[in-house]
Amino acid sequence: MTAAQPFEAFGDLDEISERLQSPDPAVRRLAVIELVETSTDEAVPLLARAAGDADAGVRLQAARALGDFDGIDAAKALTGVLFDSETGVAQAASHSLAELRDPATSAVLLPLVTHSSSFVRAAILRALKALQVAASLEPAIAALGDKAPAVRVQAVGVIGYLKLIEALPSLIHASKDGNPDVRLAAVDALSFARNEAAAQAAADALWDPEWQVRAVAAETIGRIGQASVAMPLTGALDDNYWQVRQKALQSLGKLRVRGAVEAIIPFLEDQLPSLRKDAAAALGEIADPSARGALVGRGRDDDPDVRKTVSWALQQIEARATP
């Protein structure tokens, strides 16, 4: 087939439809693949039929294939596959639902947010997240009280993607959830607000018992851009986990916290090159002349990336010192 020829190598839909009725599951699976290659929405009803095939392999292929299509018909077909008896098929349908981008499909999804199956509820909320329809906010907030942590995580995702300031109290509440995955998702989502309340909630999360949540909290503070929580962020430089210390260094640099210079300088001697580099970068962003001597002392660091960053940091200090 050349570029100038129309696409017809996989046969027309009628011919493929006949092969979907073959007694051989392998033939039916290949027919499903060929339906995707037609790239036409007219293939969706045939894929929906294949999603109910007696062979689990055909159903799995159909569930994956439907992810290449959009619209209400595809959404209806995929929601049906969520109830498949084979876990792998149902999970494939969940992944494909998350590929939907047509806001109109929310009409198919929203009624299932309160379904009795927690798997279905989580899958539906995950699909609603990318659609970003305002109608999903209320059911997502309600789902923050769901007994299943996986559902609450997906509910946080919906709220975070909508980025509506009126939902901030719900995210702050979720940042104190009993499940660490929910807290992590909520703290990460706080950054859209960029206000004092969001910054304080992220600062509170710097004391979370899970280091992953603390690391996300330190990063979120930098994204929010509120220097009012510089003190607890500087305190995070003493965290037991280097990942948290690294995020704190990066955010202190973004916020240009001059008061943290003294606490940052010792990291220029850290055994981890990545922390030495981030310390130098932070000092360069802050550009306080008091850090010049410490930076000069690392000009011959064993790591080339550290040396390069130190050089850049010194340039920043000189540039801002020049009238």
N, C-alpha and C positions, 0 to 999 in steps of 0.2 A: 504494500500500500504506500503510495507516495503522498506528499503533503497536499497535492492538488486534488487527490481523489476523495470523494465523500466517504464517511465512516460506514462501512458495511461488512467488514471482515467477520463480525460475529453474528451475522444473520439478522433477520427482522424479528420483531417481538412475537409474531405468530409461531415462527419456527422454534424460537427459544421456549415459548410456552408449551409446545408439544414435548420438548425434552424435559420439562419440569414434571411431566407425567410418566417419565420412563420408570420401569421397575428397578433400574439400577441406581442406587443412591449416588454413586460417583458421577453419573451422567447428570443427575439433578443438581449436584453441588457445582459442577462446571457451568450449568445453565445459569445458576445464580450469579456466578462471577461474570458471565457474559452480559447479564442484565445491567450490572454496574457499568460495564464498558459502553453501553449504549448511551449513557449520560442523558437520558430522557425521563421526565417525571412519569411517563406512561409505564415505566417499569415498576413503579411503586406498588400497584395492586398485585402484580405477579410476585413481587418480593414478599408482600404480606401473606400471600397464599403459601409461599415456600416457608414462611416463618411458622406455619402450622403443620409442616411435613412430619411424617411418622419417624423419619430418621433424624436423630439429634444433630448429626454433622451437618445436614442440610439446614436445619433450623439455626444452628450457630452461624453458618455462612450467611444466611439471610439477615440475621440480627446485625452482623458486622456490616453487611452491604447497605442496609438501610441508613447507616451513619453517613453515607455519601449523598443522601438526599435530604430535603428540607420540606417544610410545609405540614399542614394538618393531617394529610393522609399518612405521611411517614410517621408522624407523632402517634396517630391512632394505632398503627401497626406495631410500633415499638412498645407502647404501653401494654399491649396485649401480650407481648413476649416476656414482659417482666414477670409474668406468672408461670413461666415455663418450669416444668418439673426438674429440668437439668440446671444445676446452679451455674455452670459455665455459660449456658445460653442466656439465662436471665441477666448475668453480669455483662455479657456482650451487649444486650439491649440497653442496659443502664449506661454503658460507655457511649453507645450511639446516640442515646437521648441527649447526652451532654453536648453533642455536636450540633443540635438544633439552633438556629439563629433567627427564625421567623417569629416575631413577637405574637403572631396570631395563634401559634401553637400553644400558648399559655392557656387558652380556653379548654384544650384537651387535658392539660397537666393539672391545673389548679384543683379540680374536683378530687384528685387522688392524693392531695397533701395530707389528708386525714385518714388515709386507708389503714386498715387493721395491721398490715404488714410493715414493720419498721424498715425492711429492705426497700419496699416500694416507696415509702415516705421519703427516705434518704435519696433515692434515685430521682424522684420527681423534683425535690428541692435542688438537687445538683443541676438538673436540666433547666430549672427556672433561673438559676443564677446568671447564666450567660445571656438570657433573654432580657434581663433588666426591665421588667414591666412593673409599674408601681403597684399593680393589684396583688403582687406577690409579697409585699411588705407585711401586711397584717398577718397572713398565715405563717410567714417566716418568724415573726415575733412570737406568735403563739407556739410555734414549734420549739422555741428555746426552752420550753417547759417539758419537752418530750422526755420520756424515760430512757430512750435509746441515745447514747452519746453520738453515734454516727449521724443521727437525724439532727441533733443540735449543731454539730459541726457544719452540716450543709445549710442549716438555717442561718448560721452566722455568715456563710458565704453569700447567700442571697442578700442579706442586709448590707454587707460590706460592698458588694458590687453596685447596689442602688445608690450608695453615697448620699443618703438623705439625712440632714442634720437632726431631724426629729427622731431618728432611730438611734442616735448616739447613746442615750441612757440604756437602751437594750444591750448594746455592745459592751458598755462599761459593766453592766450586770453580768454578762456572759464571760467577761475577763476574770471573774471570780468563781466560775463554774467548778464543780467538783471533779470534772474530768480534764486532764491536762491538754488533750487534743482540742477540746472546745476552747479552753483558755488561750492556747496558742493561736488559734484561728481568730479569736476575738481581738486579742492584742495586736495582731498583724493588721486587722481591718480598721483599727482606730485611726490610722494615719490620715484617712481621708478628711477628718474633721479639722485638723490643724488649728485647734484651739486649746485653751488652758485646761478644760475638763478632760479632753482626750490625753493631753500630755501628762496630767496628774495620774490618770488611770494607768498609763504605760509606766510611769515612775513607780507606782505601787506594785506593778508586776515584776519589778526588778528584785523583789523579795520572794518571788514564786519558788516553791520547792523544786521545780523542774528546771534544769539549766537551759533547756531548749526554749522554754517560755521566757526566761530572763534574757536570753540572747536576742530573741525577737523584740522584746520590750526595749532593749537598748537601741536596736536598729530603728524601731518605730519612733522613738523620741527624736532621732535625727531627721526622720522624714516629716514629722509634725512641725518641727522648726520652732519650738518654744524653749527659749533658753532659761525659762523660769524654773525648770526642773534640773538645772545643771548640777546641783549639789548631789542628789541621789545618783545621777549618771556618773559623776566623778567617783562616787563611792563604789560603783560597779567595777572600777578598775582593780578592786581587791577581791573580785569574785574568784572562787576556786577553779572555775573553768576558763581556759584561755579563749574559748569561743565567745564567751560573754565579755571578757576584757577587750577582745578585738572589736566587737560591735560598739562597745562604749568608746573606745579610742576614735573610731570612725565618726561616731555621732558628735563627740566633743569637737572634732575638727570641723564638721559641717556647721555646728552652731557657733564656732569661733569663741569658745569659752576661755577667756584669758585667765580666769581664776584656776583653770585646770592645768596650766602649763607646768607647774611644779610637780604635779602628780604624773604628768605624761612623760617628762624627761627620763625618769629611770627606765622606761620601756625601751629606750634607745640601746640599752645594754641587755635586753631580754635574750634568752637562749633561742627563741623562735624568730627566724628571719622575718616572718610575716608580721609579727608584732612590732619588731624594730621598724619595719617599713611603714606600718600604719601609724606608729608614733611620730615618725618623721613627717608623714603626710599631714597629720593633725597639727603639728607644730607649724608646718608651712601654711596651712589654712588660717591658723590663728595669727601667725606672723608677729608674734611678740618678740622684740629684740632680746629679751632676757634668755631666750632659748638658743641664741646664736652660738655661744661657746660650746654648749653640749652637742649641737649639730656638727660643728666643725670637728669635734673630737671623733665623730663617726664617719668622717669623710673617707676613711680607708677600710670601711667595713668589708668583711669577707664576701658578703653577698652583693652582686652587681645591682640588683633591684633596690637594695637598701641604699647603696651609694648614689644611685641615680635620684632616688627620692630625697635624700639628704641634700643633694645639690639643688634640686628644685625648691626645697623648703628655704634654703639660704637665699635663693634668688627672690622668693616671695617676701622675705623679711627686708631685703635690701630695697626692693621695688616700693614697698609701702613706707619705707623710711625716707625715701627720696621725695622732697617737696615738689 
